[in-house]
């Protein structure tokens, strides 16, 4: 499962960073529910906050190139405290995977498979994800290029087909409370930029040429991040121009945007649901790989097959319990009140704390190991 001694191309690096930015405009409604018709302002603000996220992740991962954050924790904090912090990271990754699985089941229920078994679909996606990452994450990373191209093609096509229905006056007035705009920005940062934590702290260190294509060419990474941020702004402008404040009425506002496209009897939203599922499959693979690989390093386990089966089975079981016993409305309320505040703090707060402790120790303890 480990990709050490393999090489990553610059194109694979940049598409991996872009893919979450492209996907954010497809499947998350919480951004519109807070920023409403002014969500495009939240997206602009989030670019600057997102660049800070990326700066922290690159700074932390560059301390010891080719070592994951799990190994870095052991070096900086020591064996026991380092393991504890690593477990917190695994908790963050697990919460993200569980959330992706639950919302996938809700999407299937309300769109293409209302009468089918949602848990069966979750089992299929999990099994295929485990198969995809069996020999490492690089095959999945190559898949990111397809998704990024798909996202840009869909954005262009929908702009052309929906242009006659767009009312750009829906973007104004700027009357959403600043508190809601900032909340939308933080949510947007978490989904669009915070998700790159898997790549910078777990996946990228596994490639032996990462120093040459990332740490020595950081400015190109920031350009990629800005480029991805502009994509999401264009997507949010399109959505607001079509449905304005009505986005708060829909869980999957994106589907209601594309339903305005009329080409004969065709149901084009089915194509966009398939696009959504393609992104979700990529997320499954990346997050599941991050959890399994991180757990193997914490437990010092080399039997990836057994660990993969146990991890996949555990998440399928928990997801089944949630979708069987908790309504989507209640889960949405929990998501809004707890998850959206806790996970971003952990994603950014722990890396900042780690960086601060590293530099303090380096200043106080002269024999702290140099970059390895």
Secondary structure as GFF3:
##gff-version 3
##sequence-region A 1 372
A	DSSP	alpha_helix	10	27	.	.	.	ID=ss1
A	DSSP	alpha_helix	30	35	.	.	.	ID=ss2
A	DSSP	three_ten_helix	36	38	.	.	.	ID=ss3
A	DSSP	alpha_helix	39	61	.	.	.	ID=ss4
A	DSSP	alpha_helix	69	77	.	.	.	ID=ss5
A	DSSP	alpha_helix	79	110	.	.	.	ID=ss6
A	DSSP	alpha_helix	118	132	.	.	.	ID=ss7
A	DSSP	alpha_helix	138	162	.	.	.	ID=ss8
A	DSSP	three_ten_helix	163	165	.	.	.	ID=ss9
A	DSSP	three_ten_helix	168	171	.	.	.	ID=ss10
A	DSSP	alpha_helix	178	192	.	.	.	ID=ss11
A	DSSP	three_ten_helix	194	196	.	.	.	ID=ss12
A	DSSP	alpha_helix	197	198	.	.	.	ID=ss13
A	DSSP	pi_helix	199	203	.	.	.	ID=ss14
A	DSSP	three_ten_helix	204	206	.	.	.	ID=ss15
A	DSSP	alpha_helix	210	213	.	.	.	ID=ss16
A	DSSP	three_ten_helix	215	217	.	.	.	ID=ss17
A	DSSP	alpha_helix	218	243	.	.	.	ID=ss18
A	DSSP	three_ten_helix	244	249	.	.	.	ID=ss19
A	DSSP	alpha_helix	253	258	.	.	.	ID=ss20
A	DSSP	alpha_helix	269	299	.	.	.	ID=ss21
A	DSSP	alpha_helix	304	325	.	.	.	ID=ss22
A	DSSP	alpha_helix	328	334	.	.	.	ID=ss23
A	DSSP	pi_helix	335	339	.	.	.	ID=ss24
A	DSSP	alpha_helix	340	364	.	.	.	ID=ss25
###
